[in-house]
Amino acid sequence: MKKVVKTAGISIAVLLLLLLTAPVLLRGKIADIVKREANEMLTAKLDFRSLNISFLRHFPRASLELRGMTLVGVERFEGDTIAAVERLSVVVNPLSLFGDGGFEVTKVILAAPSVHAHKCADGVVNWDVVKPSDKPVSGEESSDGKDGTSSFRLSVRDFRLEKAVIRYEDDSSGMRFSVEPLALRLRGDMSAAHTDLDLRIQAERMNFLSGSIPLLSDAEASLDARIDADLEHGRFTFSENRLRLNAIELALDGWVEKRGEALAMDLKAGCEKVQFKDVLSLVPAFYTRDFRRLSASGELSMSVWAKGEMRGAVLPAFELKTEVRDGSFQYSSLPKAVTDIRIAASVSNPGGVMDRTVVDLSKFGFAMAGNTVSATFHATNLASDPEFRATAEGRIDLGAIGEVYPLEKGTELGGRITADVQVSGRMSDIEKQRYERIGARGSIVAEELGLTLPSIPEVHIRRAAASVSPTAMTLGECGVTVGRSDLSANGQLTGYIGYLLRGERLSGRLYVRSNLLDLNELLASSPTSDEAEQSASAASGAASVESQPLVIPTNLDLKLETELQQVLFAAMKLERVSGAVSLSDGVLSLDRLSMGVFGGRASASGRLATASDRASTLSLAANVSNASFSRTFEELELVRQLVPIFAKTGGDYSLSLDLDTPLDEQLSPDLGALNASGEIRSEHIELQQIEAFDRLATLLKDDRLRKIEARDVAIRFAIRDGRVATQPFGLKLTDNISVDLSGSTGLDQTIDYTACVKVPIAGREQTFDVGIGGTFSDPRLSLDVKKAAEEAVRSAVDEQVQKLTGSESLSEELSKRAEQLRSEAQRAGEQLVKAAEEQRTKLVEAAAEKGAIARLAAQKAGDKLVQEAEKQAANLVSEAEQQIEKLSSTGKTE
């Protein structure tokens, strides 16, 4: 007996030792297997923080637990987290952990999973992360290489999601959906041929945004479903199923069955006599605005059924019917109610193709404070050639809206809108522009409309009247004021039906007039990009929404004839703006647009082209006359960046400019890639307090250079690679001073100029070459005195020769004194050298008062003068000998 007990004890000890040590031994192997399999199957990057194995937690089965698991996109979605799970627990048959037969999973728990699904505008999705497989699907060797069975066996009895966060974004349609948190539990034996499935779903804070329209806002939903699942034959029967959305509950009954390539079904769902207030709870505009203080009456009924087979393009017979009868609602804090709400709508198909589907809104209407609105819509042949008819009729006093619906604080509405419109036809007639076959008539009139919101200037529409026909919508009159701005317009739009229904080309001509258009006030009232992003994010539940660049629609062909008396934009004040502005094929064109700007007049023609797949561009040809330098600097940011010297320039100018540049997403010029050329002219220009000229005046000790005034200046310039380069130009100043300049200015405010300065010094003109570098605020100067020294020497030598000889040239003097050539030449040479030495002394003494630079120039000029005098003395003697020889040979003397 003792031996048996001892043996049992040893066996239990060994078993416990194995249960404790096996997870440690297997942990690395399992982690390697998971990561290796993931790398082979996925294009995205799968990673996890830790992996744990336990044989005791769900004994006799084993459990695997992954923590901090992430799935991150690559290439186009590089760095985007597609999915993340705080904890993934999987319960498996422990025998399946040994060998290469694969895992047998019986339970899966995902705690705090987060999923972000993103579909781009071009249809590319971030969840397509499984690599395509070229392995045979069936009948051949599979992953285990033996009998064709899968290496992964699913026998899940319990599948759970806890505190899940789901986000979906579709850039192609502008749809956004989010839910947080989401809980799901599915129980049943998925390995059995026949089982009962118990499915429970609880979703909170569901948000659904279509375009910019919120369809659900913080809605709640739940599903309790019991499903009789015949997994062997693919048949699922629904019973005791309840789907709840806010307070609306639907019952679902019937079955679906997989039959080869077809899906057979006999399903029905519906709700009877739902209270109308429960219906309003689905509408964000009501559910988020004082919903507790809303009383409503009336009922809604809805039924849905589908019966038959779905195979390819073939649809089963189905029908969706909904009706609201005697609906009304009123807020307890407001004096009036919306009554007589009536809706009858259906979507049906007797079975077959989509073309047999009929959409019918036979009744829609309501009464509000003595005003009534009604509308109908009917459509058939949805797939091949939609045929439709629609009507809208009614009158709304906007002032009554505040009596039936709680507006935001500071919001006021007023005015009247009257409409009576009927439209009917086929889509094929619209596509082929057979507008004579389209029925369209009616009118829309708005009078004395007023809108006051806290975030925008007050809007007032004096009167706007439009009439419709099959071919055109005519705007007979429209007068609008927004804050300080006023606008009146009239014109006509053609192709509006195709534009509204199918996004086809909209053409037209409008005549626009305004006394004041304050764009600063209008733009300041628009939401900032950050605010817009946060708003869209809140509505959709997304963490962020990418901002999209401004793109001019390619389906617009509009021409605007403008007469604007005053336009305020940024710091600019434009006056008497007239000309044509057109939109066509994604291009905005200016045609001889004339305006008063910068104190002068300007005319411009050009084109702004935008596209979603490439950078926007701007081409502009402009002419400006009699504009102010100072106003241009104050009002135009581009000038402040490229030509800062305008800030200290007085006078007026005229300008011709040809410009081409790519634009960024905010349609601002890319200054680094901007190319331009032109000429700037000025009859009178003043430059003062320019740091470079102040330093030059200090260097040359000449204050006349601190203030430069010039007339009839013409400067050719070019802008390339972020620098403004000027061709050489001259400034002729007072006091016989002139400056010739050439060089360039950079976006970084660096300058690189060469200046040739001519200044009279000591009665003679001195020329200095000055290099100007550094920046406008901190220039660096370099001075070259070589030219000044050479000019001083030439001037001094010529002056002394004339003083000593009394003649313009030596040869003339020698011809007068031929008989005394030898003695006079010797004496003249000595006097010339002596005079040069005396003159050198005087030049140096006189220049010492002018500064170090002038003294240096005088010293060099004096030395050169003496050298030239000595050379001339030798020449005198030589020429005297030659002249004597010549005179002797001819027998002539003076």
Buried (B, 14 or more C-beta within 10 A) or exposed (E): EEEEEEEEEEEEEEEEEEBEEBBEEBBEEBBEBBBEBBEEEBBBBBEBEEBBBBBEEBEEBBBBBBBEBBBBBBEEBEEBBBBBBBBBBBBBBBEBBEEEBBBBBBBBBBBBBBBBBBBBEEEEEBBEBEEEEEEEEEEEEBBEEEEEEEBEBEBBBBBBBBBBBBBBBBBEEBBBBBBBBBBBBBBBBBBEEEBEBBBBBBBBBBBBBBEEEBBBBBBBBBBBBBBBBBBEEBBBBBEEBEBBBBBBEBBBBBBBBEEEEBBBBBBBBBBEEBBBBBBBBBBBEBBEBBEEEBEBBBBBBBBBBBBBBBBEEEBBBBBBBBBBBEBBBBBEEBEBBBBBBBBBBBBBBEBBEEBBBBBBBEBBBBBBBEBEBBBBBBBBBBEEEBBBBBBBBBBBBBBBBBBBBBBEEEBBBBBBBBBBBBBBBBBBBBEEBEBEEBEBEBBBBBEEBBBBBEEBBEBBBBBBBBBBBBBBBBBBEBBBBBBBBBBBBBBBBBBBBBBEBEEBBBBBBBBBBBBBBBBBBBEEEEEEEEEBBBEBBEBBBBEEBEEEBEEBBBBBBBBBBBBBBBBBBEEBBBEBBBBBBBBBEBBBBBEEBBBBBBBBBBBBBBBBBBBEEEBBBBBBBBBBBBBBBBBBBBBBEBBBBBBBBBBBBBBBBBBBBBBBBBBEBEEEBBEEBBEBBBBBBBEEBBBEEBBBBBBBBBBBBBEBBBBBBBEEBEBBBBBEEBBBBBEEBBBBBEEEBBBBBBBBBBBEBEBBBBBBBBBEBBEBBBBBBBBBBBBBEEBEBEBEBEBBBBBBBBBBBEEBBEEBBEBEEBEEBBBEBBEEBEEBBBEBBEBBBEBBBEBBEEBBEBBEEBBEBBBBBBBBBBBBBBBBBBBBBEBBBEBBEEBBEEBEEEEEEE
